[in-house]
Amino acid sequence: MDRYLTTREVAERYRTAESTVRYWRHVGYGPKGVKVGRRVLYSETEIARFEQKLAEQGPSRDDWTLGA
């Protein structure tokens, strides 16, 4: 059975704020969440899918200019 992470756990995983994870969900970016009551949970399978998609895309242009 799949383990589910809270918004806080996802934010910690990506070293970002919970509000950023909520924003990602609002704009359709990031792992897909499932609403359970008042909470949004993210399956580990969905997180792995999102990370695989990121790996396939490679670094974004913004990543190249951060050191400049």
Residue pairs with C-beta under 8 A, 6 or more apart in sequence:
2 43
2 44
2 45
3 43
3 44
4 34
4 41
4 42
4 43
4 44
5 13
5 41
5 42
5 43
5 44
5 47
6 39
6 40
6 41
6 42
7 18
7 21
7 22
7 33
7 39
7 40
7 42
8 18
9 42
10 21
10 30
10 31
10 42
10 47
11 17
11 18
11 20
11 21
13 47
14 20
14 21
21 30
22 40
24 30
25 33
25 40
30 50
31 42
31 43
31 46
31 47
31 49
31 50
32 42
32 46
32 50
33 40
33 41
33 42
33 46
34 40
34 41
34 42
34 43
35 41
